[in-house]
């Protein structure tokens, strides 16, 4: 009986994702051609809009920052054998935590104190919202997919309730909170550059990008360098064997989901403190679900997640430019092209693996 061939890591995490992306772009190009546009022109406009200017690059990195947080959140849960699709709700509650802290103490504390408190509030609220379905999974046997879906809707409903009944300024017809004070606003990159004597075009990119990169390093260290991370991965790989070895699966489920929720909650820093400056209804806008594709495409590894987040940031920003520049190319067509890339690069990431395995075996056998 032949043993299944294991692909070298440089093929599994390097060549294979690039191949899947190339196939996705070809299929998306065919769709663009069918609707009467030039695929090359659409790609050129997309890349120029996302990377061809400092402002466009700033927007691309801003989107990528959010996707890094949600991608890391999904990855940590997956390493524990959990499929956390509650990033939308956890990010929403992270934003609620940011808003409550900013409205409570923003006018009383300087930015040096206020901003760390906002980070703690975002992580804590996201963590607590993820801990509830984690408890139901660990101690009551409820499926994490079902409960996290439910908590997405509950989080959106709670956010709407707070905005309508408690946080909306008196007399305002807009369903949003009051504006935050300056001390509760995460500095934007162009503001930092201006303080240093440089001039940059304005964009929503802010210091949350630094937090996202620090989170990548921290998650990598936790999962592959710490004893607690080893326990989480052991439970995710073989829960019965881990339990036999003295690791308590329930505790690891709670730990992994708490970290996952905290990471998703950090979206509130980028979106609410960094850009909006106030709590709004639908500031997450699907980023929690995009994080699933980002994590899968990045092979649940922080480095891969950063690269996948950059790709999706380019797609989001460039897609807006394509819908503006190409007449008759609607936003729905851009979403279709993005969906094809998600399909081939994420959901069908392993379809081409047998082909690469056969090619690798043939090359290796011919030596």
C-alpha positions, 0 to 999 in steps of 0.5 A: 500500500503506497503512502500519501506523498507529503508536499514540501513546505515550499510547495504547500505554502508558496507555490500552491497558493500562487498557482491557485491565485493565478487560476482564480485571476484567469477565471475572473478575467474570463468573467470580465471578458464575458460581460464585455470588458477587457480583463487586462484593462480591469486588472490595470485599473485595479492595481493602479487604484490600489498600489499606484498612489500613496493614497491608494496604498494607504487605503489598501493597507487600511483594509489589510489591517482589519483582515489581519485581525480577523484572519488571525482570529480564525487561525487561532481557533482552527489550530484548536480544532474550532471553526470560529465564524463569529468574527463579525459579532466579536468585532462588533462588540470590540467596537462597542467596548471602544465606544463605551471607553472613549465616551466615558473617559475620552474627555478626561484622559490624555491620548497616552493613557486613553489609547492603551485603554481602548486597546484593552477594551476592544480585546476584552469585549471581543474576548467575552463575546467569544467566551460565551459560545466557547463555554457552550461548546466546552461544557454543554456540547453546543456546536461552535459554528451554530453558536457563533453564527447566532452571536453574530446576530446578537452582537449586531442587535445589541449594538443597534439597541445601545446606539438607539437607546443609550449612545445616540446624542439627544435630538440626533436622527442618525443611528450613531454615537457622539463624536469621540474626543481627540485623545480617543482617536488612533493617530492616522499615518498622514497626521504622524507624517505631518508632525514629523515634517512630511506631507502625505495624502490623507487616508484611513491608514492609522497606527492600528497597522502596527498593532496588527503586525505585533499581533502576528508576532505574538500569535506566532510565538504563542502557537509555536514557541509556548507551552500553552500554544502547544497544548492548543495545537495538540487539542486541535490535532488529537483531542483524545490523545491530548486528554490522555497526555494530561491536557484538558481540552475544555480549558484549551477551547476556552483559551483559544476562543478567548484569544480569537475573540480578542483578536477579532475585537481589535477591529474596533480599534482600526475602524472605530477609533482609527477611522470613524471616531464614533460608533456606527451600526455596520462598521464591520461590513463583512470583515469577519467572514473575509477573515475566514478566506484570509486564514485559509489562504494564508494556511493559518500562519501569521506570515501567510495571513499578512500576505493574504490580507494584503491581497484582499486589501488590494482587491477591496481598494482596487475594486472600488476604483474599477467600479468608478473607472470602467463604465458599466462595471458595477460593484456587484461585478467586482464582488463576483471577481473577489468571490472567485478569488476566494473560491479558488484561493481559499475554499478550493486551495487543496484541489490542485494539491494532487496534481502538484504531488504527482509532478513532485513525485515524477521529478523526484523519481526521475533524479 
